Amino acid sequence: MSAPTAAADQSLCAPLPVLGSDVTVPLVTGGDVTYAALDYAASAPALKRVWDDVAAYAPYYGSVHRGAGYLSQLSTDLFENSRATVAEFLGCRADDQVVFTRSTTDSLNLLAAVLPAGCQVFVFETEHHASLLPWRDARVTCLDAPRTPEQAVATLERALAGREPHGPALVCVTGASNVTGELWPVRELAAAAHAHGARIVLDAAQLAPHHPVDIAELDVDWVAFSGHKLYAPFGSGVLAGRADWLREAEPYLAGGGASRQVTRRADGGVDVQWHTTAARHEAGSPNVIGVYSIASACRALTEAGFADLVAREQALVARVRAGLAEVPEVKVLSLFGDDAPRVGVISFVVEGWNSSHFAAALSAEYGIGVRDGLFCAHPLVRTLLGSEPQEPGECGAPEAAPGERSLNAVRVSFGAGTPDEHIERFLGAVRELVTSGARWNYRTEDGRCVPDRGAAQV
């Protein structure tokens, strides 16, 4: 018997209005269908509330921090008020700084650039590349993938116990996996880090859009996330947390805005006094619209009632997992097991299908957008699949013809703006593709499966 849909529980809130909800796309089999965006883990659609707020501000656009005119002052106030909104959304401590960046990747590269000399970084192999790769100039200890949350804490404690006792150390960990959606024991990992004199940064790219994040409650030192996963447009991100390492390091970027005073020396050189505030690492004209859009998204999620949004998403997670469990050929990927709490991110493989072929068929024949591949988390996906590295094709995905055994996975992801119909269409499409096969011919082009427009229908 099928699990009930989220719509069956009238106590659950409605999905939040998002841009693109009425976009139609053509099907190779004929006709159009409303697009089902189920790739939230890569980029969530912008909330209509966010877009409306940005549109209302756009006529008043002005330079930030540099102008005496009314529009410049208005834009400066909006920029700094947005900083306060984000700090409140994240539960920042009184002396924390909120630095605006381009993305989670940019935020963690910024933190990597301000690490004290000799800092040792501990990171699990399960991390997204954004939190696995920025630490090139540090001493990095990469930890094996744990199979339970308790094992994750024990693994970290053992590693920290064996480090040099007096040197600086940083632990980097995800809040929710971008592959399995599983929640990590952040509070326990933070306690382990602090017990051994280390600091911890939380990659909240997949956590913040789905679950409240409170820096003080979790007792993490920094949080990083991206606007384009938090229902805001592209190009903005946040690094929030302890100020000392940020204040003591050279600016991430040198330029206007980061400098408080610049003087020329007699020898022809230049002396600089850098800001000690967040502006120290925000050189150049800031992306005020991107920053405002993040603040708008924070307000929208808070006002909608995060607890209600979480409850509805959990109903969708349960529905997807129950629906996929009804198809024996589908294997859902997991580190911590079926009972592990997770957000709306689920990856799976389908017996007898190449993941690119399956994702292409979902798009071309059903108007469903998912993602396939290694999801910028190559070590984790290979661990989950038990596969070895292959020669990469486009976007890091090995080339494979339709029907070959998959060396990658398919990922479906959803959130506050996902209608129940999208979930039901996805599950119905999975069943039909597994039972009856694709209705169209596909070919490999540049490492991707695409519909063969010149071929006859299957």
ZAMARGU-4260 file (C-alpha; in steps of 0.2 Angstrom, whole numbers, plus 5000, padded with zeros to 4 digits):
<rodrens>
0) 5000/5000/5000 | 5007/5017/4995 | 5011/5030/5008 | 4999/5045/5009 | 5004/5061/5000
5) 5008/5077/5009 | 4992/5084/5003 | 4982/5071/5013 | 4987/5080/5029 | 4977/5096/5029
10) 4987/5102/5044 | 5003/5104/5033 | 5007/5121/5026 | 5006/5125/5007 | 5022/5126/4997
15) 5029/5143/4996 | 5026/5153/4979 | 5042/5152/4968 | 5047/5159/4952 | 5045/5146/4937
20) 5030/5137/4945 | 5020/5140/4929 | 5034/5137/4916 | 5030/5124/4903 | 5043/5114/4893
25) 5041/5103/4878 | 5041/5084/4878 | 5049/5074/4865 | 5034/5063/4864 | 5023/5078/4860
30) 5015/5092/4869 | 5020/5103/4884 | 5020/5100/4903 | 5023/5111/4918 | 5041/5110/4923
35) 5044/5100/4939 | 5060/5107/4946 | 5067/5094/4957 | 5085/5099/4958 | 5084/5111/4973
40) 5101/5104/4980 | 5110/5112/4965 | 5099/5128/4964 | 5082/5131/4972 | 5070/5142/4963
45) 5069/5160/4969 | 5054/5164/4981 | 5042/5176/4973 | 5043/5186/4989 | 5061/5188/4986
50) 5059/5193/4968 | 5046/5205/4973 | 5057/5213/4986 | 5071/5215/4974 | 5060/5222/4961
55) 5053/5235/4973 | 5071/5240/4978 | 5078/5241/4960 | 5073/5259/4956 | 5082/5265/4971
60) 5098/5256/4967 | 5113/5266/4972 | 5132/5264/4977 | 5135/5257/4994 | 5146/5265/5007
65) 5153/5278/4995 | 5139/5290/4991 | 5132/5306/5000 | 5116/5305/4989 | 5099/5299/4995
70) 5099/5283/4985 | 5117/5279/4990 | 5112/5281/5008 | 5096/5271/5006 | 5106/5257/4998
75) 5119/5257/5012 | 5106/5256/5025 | 5098/5241/5016 | 5115/5233/5014 | 5119/5234/5032
80) 5101/5230/5038 | 5103/5214/5027 | 5118/5210/5037 | 5108/5211/5053 | 5094/5201/5046
85) 5106/5187/5042 | 5114/5187/5059 | 5097/5186/5067 | 5092/5171/5055 | 5108/5162/5060
90) 5107/5165/5078 | 5124/5174/5078 | 5133/5179/5094 | 5135/5197/5098 | 5153/5198/5093
95) 5151/5187/5077 | 5154/5195/5060 | 5143/5192/5044 | 5154/5193/5028 | 5145/5193/5012
100) 5153/5182/4998 | 5148/5175/4981 | 5144/5157/4987 | 5148/5143/5000 | 5163/5139/4989
105) 5169/5157/4990 | 5165/5158/5009 | 5176/5143/5013 | 5190/5148/5002 | 5189/5165/5011
110) 5191/5155/5028 | 5205/5145/5021 | 5214/5161/5016 | 5214/5168/5034 | 5219/5152/5043
115) 5233/5155/5056 | 5250/5148/5051 | 5252/5130/5054 | 5234/5127/5055 | 5229/5108/5053
120) 5212/5105/5045 | 5201/5090/5047 | 5188/5085/5035 | 5178/5070/5030 | 5180/5062/5013
125) 5161/5064/5012 | 5161/5083/5010 | 5156/5092/4995 | 5171/5099/4985 | 5167/5116/4991
130) 5172/5111/5009 | 5184/5097/5004 | 5196/5107/4992 | 5199/5124/4998 | 5212/5119/5011
135) 5227/5117/4999 | 5239/5128/5009 | 5235/5120/5026 | 5240/5103/5033 | 5224/5093/5029
140) 5219/5076/5037 | 5205/5068/5027 | 5195/5056/5037 | 5186/5040/5031 | 5167/5040/5028
145) 5158/5035/5044 | 5143/5024/5044 | 5134/5031/5059 | 5134/5048/5067 | 5142/5040/5082
150) 5156/5034/5072 | 5158/5051/5064 | 5161/5059/5081 | 5172/5045/5087 | 5183/5046/5071
155) 5185/5065/5073 | 5190/5063/5092 | 5203/5050/5088 | 5210/5061/5074 | 5210/5076/5085
160) 5218/5067/5100 | 5233/5063/5089 | 5236/5080/5082 | 5250/5092/5088 | 5243/5098/5105
165) 5246/5117/5104 | 5244/5121/5085 | 5228/5129/5078 | 5216/5117/5070 | 5200/5118/5061
170) 5186/5105/5058 | 5175/5107/5042 | 5159/5097/5041 | 5143/5098/5032 | 5126/5100/5040
175) 5117/5089/5028 | 5124/5079/5014 | 5121/5085/4996 | 5121/5067/4991 | 5111/5058/5004
180) 5102/5072/5012 | 5107/5065/5029 | 5109/5076/5044 | 5126/5076/5052 | 5129/5077/5071
185) 5135/5095/5071 | 5133/5099/5089 | 5142/5083/5095 | 5156/5086/5082 | 5158/5104/5088
190) 5159/5098/5106 | 5173/5086/5101 | 5182/5099/5091 | 5182/5112/5106 | 5186/5098/5118
195) 5203/5096/5109 | 5206/5114/5106 | 5200/5115/5088 | 5188/5126/5079 | 5174/5120/5067
200) 5165/5128/5052 | 5148/5121/5046 | 5145/5120/5028 | 5126/5124/5029 | 5123/5125/5010
205) 5111/5110/5011 | 5105/5113/5029 | 5100/5131/5029 | 5087/5130/5016 | 5078/5115/5025
210) 5081/5117/5043 | 5085/5131/5056 | 5103/5135/5059 | 5108/5143/5075 | 5127/5146/5077
215) 5126/5149/5096 | 5115/5133/5099 | 5126/5122/5088 | 5141/5130/5096 | 5150/5131/5079
220) 5163/5144/5075 | 5158/5148/5058 | 5143/5145/5046 | 5144/5146/5027 | 5130/5145/5014
225) 5124/5151/4997 | 5109/5162/4992 | 5105/5152/4977 | 5101/5137/4988 | 5091/5147/5000
230) 5078/5153/4987 | 5087/5168/4982 | 5096/5172/4965 | 5113/5167/4960 | 5129/5176/4965
235) 5128/5179/4984 | 5134/5169/5000 | 5138/5171/5018 | 5152/5167/5030 | 5147/5171/5048
240) 5156/5168/5064 | 5171/5172/5075 | 5179/5188/5071 | 5197/5186/5077 | 5204/5175/5063
245) 5195/5186/5050 | 5201/5202/5058 | 5220/5197/5060 | 5223/5190/5043 | 5227/5200/5027
250) 5211/5204/5017 | 5204/5190/5006 | 5204/5203/4992 | 5214/5219/4992 | 5205/5235/4985
255) 5192/5248/4989 | 5180/5245/5003 | 5193/5234/5013 | 5204/5248/5016 | 5201/5261/5030
260) 5216/5272/5025 | 5229/5272/5012 | 5245/5283/5012 | 5260/5284/5001 | 5277/5282/5008
265) 5292/5292/5004 | 5300/5278/4996 | 5286/5277/4983 | 5277/5262/4992 | 5260/5262/4999
270) 5254/5259/5017 | 5237/5252/5021 | 5226/5252/5036 | 5213/5238/5033 | 5196/5238/5041
275) 5194/5227/5056 | 5175/5224/5052 | 5167/5212/5040 | 5172/5225/5026 | 5190/5219/5028
280) 5185/5204/5017 | 5172/5213/5006 | 5183/5223/4994 | 5175/5231/4978 | 5157/5236/4976
285) 5146/5224/4984 | 5132/5214/4977 | 5119/5223/4986 | 5104/5215/4976 | 5111/5198/4980
290) 5114/5202/4998 | 5096/5210/5000 | 5089/5194/4991 | 5097/5183/5005 | 5090/5194/5018
295) 5073/5193/5010 | 5074/5174/5009 | 5078/5173/5028 | 5063/5184/5032 | 5052/5174/5021
300) 5057/5157/5028 | 5055/5164/5046 | 5038/5172/5043 | 5032/5157/5035 | 5036/5147/5050
305) 5051/5136/5048 | 5044/5122/5059 | 5029/5121/5047 | 5040/5121/5032 | 5051/5107/5040
310) 5035/5096/5044 | 5029/5098/5026 | 5046/5093/5018 | 5048/5078/5030 | 5031/5072/5023
315) 5038/5074/5005 | 5054/5065/5010 | 5043/5050/5017 | 5033/5050/5002 | 5048/5049/4990
320) 5056/5036/5000 | 5041/5025/5001 | 5037/5027/4983 | 5055/5022/4978 | 5055/5008/4990
325) 5040/5001/4980 | 5052/4999/4965 | 5064/4984/4968 | 5076/4990/4955 | 5079/5007/4964
330) 5093/5008/4977 | 5093/5023/4988 | 5111/5028/4993 | 5114/5031/5012 | 5128/5032/5024
335) 5119/5031/5040 | 5104/5020/5036 | 5086/5021/5032 | 5081/5028/5049 | 5093/5043/5048
340) 5085/5060/5048 | 5087/5069/5032 | 5082/5084/5022 | 5074/5084/5004 | 5089/5077/4995
345) 5089/5059/4989 | 5101/5050/4978 | 5098/5033/4970 | 5103/5021/4956 | 5092/5011/4945
350) 5097/4993/4941 | 5100/4991/4922 | 5100/5010/4919 | 5114/5022/4916 | 5110/5037/4927
355) 5112/5050/4913 | 5100/5040/4903 | 5088/5039/4917 | 5089/5058/4921 | 5088/5062/4902
360) 5072/5052/4900 | 5064/5060/4916 | 5067/5077/4908 | 5063/5074/4890 | 5048/5062/4892
365) 5040/5069/4909 | 5047/5087/4911 | 5056/5083/4927 | 5072/5091/4931 | 5084/5081/4942
370) 5103/5079/4943 | 5114/5065/4939 | 5133/5061/4941 | 5144/5063/4956 | 5137/5079/4963
375) 5154/5087/4966 | 5156/5075/4980 | 5166/5062/4970 | 5174/5052/4985 | 5158/5050/4994
380) 5148/5044/4979 | 5161/5032/4974 | 5161/5025/4992 | 5143/5023/4992 | 5143/5015/4975
385) 5159/5005/4978 | 5166/5011/4962 | 5183/5016/4956 | 5188/5033/4948 | 5185/5033/4929
390) 5191/5044/4916 | 5179/5059/4917 | 5168/5065/4903 | 5159/5082/4903 | 5155/5088/4921
395) 5165/5075/4929 | 5153/5061/4923 | 5161/5045/4914 | 5155/5043/4897 | 5143/5028/4895
400) 5130/5023/4883 | 5112/5021/4887 | 5108/5005/4896 | 5126/5002/4903 | 5128/4999/4921
405) 5129/5016/4930 | 5145/5022/4939 | 5135/5038/4945 | 5119/5041/4953 | 5102/5051/4951
410) 5098/5064/4963 | 5080/5071/4967 | 5079/5086/4978 | 5065/5097/4984 | 5060/5110/4997
415) 5048/5124/5002 | 5042/5127/4985 | 5039/5109/4979 | 5021/5105/4975 | 5014/5088/4979
420) 5010/5085/4960 | 5029/5086/4956 | 5033/5072/4968 | 5019/5061/4962 | 5024/5064/4944
425) 5042/5059/4948 | 5037/5043/4957 | 5025/5039/4943 | 5039/5042/4930 | 5051/5031/4939
430) 5039/5017/4940 | 5035/5019/4921 | 5053/5020/4916 | 5058/5004/4926 | 5043/4994/4920
435) 5041/5000/4902 | 5057/5008/4897 | 5060/5024/4889 | 5048/5029/4875 | 5062/5038/4865
440) 5079/5034/4858 | 5094/5042/4866 | 5112/5045/4862 | 5128/5050/4871 | 5134/5068/4866
445) 5149/5076/4875 | 5147/5063/4889 | 5129/5066/4892 | 5113/5056/4887 | 5102/5067/4876
450) 5086/5063/4865 | 5091/5058/4848 | 5080/5070/4838 | 5084/5062/4822 | 5078/5044/4828
455) 5061/5037/4827 | 5051/5035/4844 | 5054/5019/4853
</rodrens>
